[in-house]
Amino acid sequence: MSQGRPAPGPSALRIVWIYPDLLSTYGDQGNALILEYRAAARGHRVERVDVRSDQAVPEQGDIYLIGGGEDRPQRLAAERLRRDPGLTRAAGRGAAVLAVCAGFQLMGHTFYDEQEGVLPGLGLIDVTSHRGSVRCVGEVVADSDPQLAVGGAGLGPLTGFENHMGTTLLGQGVRPLGTVRVGNGNGAGAGTDGAHAGTIAGTYLHGPVLARNPALADLILSWADGDSAPSPVDERWHQRLRKERLAAVGA
Amino acid sequence: MSAAPVAVRRGGGAERHRVDTTVASQDEGAGHGAAAQDPADLPARAKVAVAAGKVTGAVSRAAGRGSGGVIGGRVALRLDPRLLARLTAGRTCVLVSATNGKTTTTRLIAEALRALGPVVSNALGANMPAGITAAMATDRDARYAVIEVDEKYLPAVATQTTPSAIALLNLSRDQLDRAAETRMLAQRWRDGLAGSSATIVANCDDPLVVWAAGQVERVVWVAAGQAWQEDAWSCPRCGGVLQRTGQEWHCAACDLRRPQPTWVLDGEALRDPYGVRVPLGGLRLPGRANRANATTAAAVASLFGVDPHRAVARMEQVAAVAGRYDTVSYRGRQLRLLLAKNPAGWLETFDLVAGADAHPVLLSVNALGADGTDTSWLWDVDYTRLRGRPVLVIGQRRLDLAVRLQVAGVDFTVHDDLDAALAAAPEGLIDVIANYTAFQQLRQKVGA
């Protein structure tokens, strides 16, 4: 085990999964399971908290996850999160956040709802989302932002599956998570996928994204425990899966 | 008429929508009355359409492209868009729709109604309008039609066939990259069935189904259970959070709640509206999900006067449905073939393999068009249920499954194909669980 990693002890790493009852359409539980698995390998005692949409979001989590869903659950989630200060306070003190698809849009300033038009998000990162004209469905490959690294190495290409109609515009305060080689990411023609700023990352990729990009999982864990070394887990199957998925789309 | 199980013709490719043209004619010559529209009564256009459909189907079969029914049906429907209505006019129609269990329940209802006379059915799961039309054209005389319907097409098929009864079993996430969101489907059912003259036989344990049936005058509620609840936390009407205590559920924000059932699946038996218990232990189809299917089928059959004891006795003859639940010998092993297409289906399937001795489980997952090309759903399935069992993994997306099983703490080995996996497995029984196209490929391989 590398330096800086806490010995297993009473202080658990808390992984908070926000609103699985609304935003868990695309195997989003997978991101929580991957983080739990790798955090345990890093020597953490892990506590996972699934927060249903009639419950308060705890402020003291280490990592927050929010997933994908269609218009209606996204709107309901936004209404409830805007009334709940938990996530905003946690993000304000530097907790790690991974937001996927509809959840990514909610982290921004505004998003678009078919029924009600432009609605406010939480404004935790400098992005705004709109309704695109085409549905983006299929495999995505994006070269990860070279500024992102784990254990001194870049994250490599990000691979995932997208299924959305959103387009997300990035403001000055964020960088894209990746530059798209295959697929759409932040909308048809956008050329980028996702965004990151500080310890918040958003993406349109599911698959789920951390199962196909374990380096991104380690990056998020490093935001939480301060240890930038890769998790000591058997990566054989992850790497074979990545290779196969990249080859499948000729990337 | 014989109560012997109906033999299904086997073989053919891995095409998604096959119709078995021999099944529907099993009862021909049984001396039944011609309740359906007599061929001579069909308008000229419909006659041409049926003939063209048959020719096209025969050509398709000859070309080795499956059993040809769907293609024939498609051609016929193009020539006469009202053909399905014409082919079902005069028959007593029952429709069956759901995310899971619709092929099996269709078969069980058909078996039960054969107590009354010949039944035509799309027995092998060709459940879109073309496949249904082709199946209806194979037997023009059967008085009863029991029709499996794809969830998306239920309102359209209900309009065409004016059914006497519609069985609604469950709705959950399935093939999200190509199908609509689950609640959207429920909305489509609700709108499409509003004002229907059919009696709806619906599962009161599935909130989406309850809401979907909410605008229909006559509903028979069946407590058929709901193992998978992850798509039913949010009230389909108002978005409130659903509260559950035991079997009861209600919305915290509006008045949607579990209706009182008149038919109940109660452990190993069903209970009818008079409180009579009918044991289901004699069913050859295994598991809780099939007891639920049988309970719903008995409720449907009773609408037509078939006593539940008699209905269940007939359902007990069904051993396999389109290859599902079949046990076949192959390379010195007995393979029990189980189909699981989505998280709810996998959950029910784990119920079947649990408790058995620790014989191996072989999993095969594809992500071809008919399966949905997104494998994210694997992470909704609780594979920890397979801990302690030797697990063999094959299929086009075996690497996705390998990562999933590693994180679930399951011991597994990955193999290139079925033969390689079996070479690594002991002789004896192996439970084989596969998703849609993987299942079809396995059936073809082992000759089931």
Interface residues (C-beta under 8 A of the other chain):
Chain A: P20 D21 L22 S24 T25 Y26 G27 D28 Q29 G30 L33 I34 Y37 R52 S53 D54 E70 R72 P73 L76 V137 G138 F161 N163 H206 G207 P208 A211 D234 W237 H238 R240 L241 E244
Chain B: R173 L176 D177 E181 R183 M184 E230 W233 S234 G239 G240 V241 A252 T373 D374 T375 S376 W377 L378 W379 D380 L399 D400 A402 V403 R404 Q406 V407 A408 V414
